[in-house]
Amino acid sequence: MKIGNKRDSRGFTIVEAAVAIFMLVVAFMGVASTTVMVVNGNAISKMSTTASALASAKMEDLKSKSFTDANLAAGSHADAENPLQGFYTRSWSVTDVMDASGMGVSYKTISLTVTWNGQNSSRSMSLSTLKTNSS
């Protein structure tokens, strides 16, 4: 209602209320989508951290074994001692590198891989090291 040149400002119009509600809905949708991305990112990070811990623990175990241990025989190996079997797969391969005379093994190359399924795709993490024959 107008009184002279002044407008009556006793409330909001329906258009103003609709615009305000629309802006709130858009803001809440942004917050919701960001929350979903953060939760998914945290899940991926947790899986990667667990895989890294599994890989590091097994690599330290392999490095501590004697040069002639069966786990360090040339070839591919599957980990039967994996504490998270079913979720993560740990495997490694060992390659013997002969010494200059060709008579003995100078060192071994160990390549370890941890694989897992996350976020609808297969993921993996790999570590490699050398083990020398100290005898």
N, C-alpha and C positions, 0 to 999 in steps of 0.2 A: 504494500500500500504506500502511495506517495503522499507526502504532506508538503506541498509547495515544491521546492527543489530538492528536498531531502528524501532519501529512501528509508523505509522502515527496515531496520536491521535487527529484528528480533529472532532470527533463526537462519538455518541453512536451506538452500534450495535443494531440490531433489537431484539436480545436475551436480552440484557441489558434493553432495553425499556420495553419489555414484562414482565420481572421479576419485574421491578419497578412498573408497572401498577398492576400486580398481588398482590404485597405487599400492595399497597394503597387500593385495593378493599377489601382485608382481613381486614385491619385496619378499614375501614369504616363500614364493616359488624359487626365487634366487637362493635364499638361505637353505631351502630343502635340497636343491640340486648340489649346492656346495657341500652340504653335510654328507650326501651320498658319495660324492667324490672323495671326501676325506676318509670316510669309513673304508672304501675300496682301497685307497692308497695305504692305509694302515694295515689292511689285511695282506697286501702284496709285500709291504715292508717286513711284516712279521714272518712271512714265509721265506723271504730272502735271508733274513737274519738267522732263522733256524737252519736253512741250508748251509749258510756260511759256517755256523758252529759245527754242524755235522761234518762238513768237509775239513775244517781245521783240525777237529779232534781225530779224524781218521788219518789225516796226513801226518800228524804228530805221532800217532801210533805206528804207522808204517816206517817213519824215519827212525824210530827207536828200536826197531827190530834188527836182528843180525843180518848181515849181507846175504847169508844163505838160507834165510827163513823161507818157508813155502809161500808165504804171502808176497814175497818179492821175487818169485820165479817168473821168468819171462812169459808174457802172455796176458790174457784178460782175466780179471777176477771180479766176482760178485760178492758183496758183503753180507754174509749170513748173520753177522753180529749187529746189524743196523738196528738201533733202538726204536726207530720210527718207521719200521717196515710197513709198507702199504700206503704211506703218505709220501715218503721220500725213498728214492733208490740211490744207493751208493755203489759205485763200481770204479775200478782202476785198472790201468794197464801198465805193464812193466816192460821196458826194452833194455836188453843188455848191450853195452857198448864195449867192444873188445879193446885190450891194450895194444900198444904199438907192435908187439911181437905176434899178436894174434893168438896167443896161447891161453890167455885168461881174460876175465871180465874186469875192466878198469872201473867202470861205474854203471849205474842203472838210472834210467829215466823213468820217473813215476808220474803218471798223469791220472788224476782222480776227478771224477765227475759225480755230482749230485743232481738228480732230476726230480721234478715234482710237477703236478698239475695245479694250476692256479688261474683263476679268472678265465676259464674256458680255453686255456692254451697251455701247452707243455713248456716248462721253463727249465733251465739248467745253469749250473755254476761249476767251473772247472779250476783246478789247481794243479800245478806241475812243480816237480823238484828233481834234484839229482841226489843220488846216494852213492858215495864213493866206497871202494873196497879198502878199508883201513888195515887189513891184515897183510 
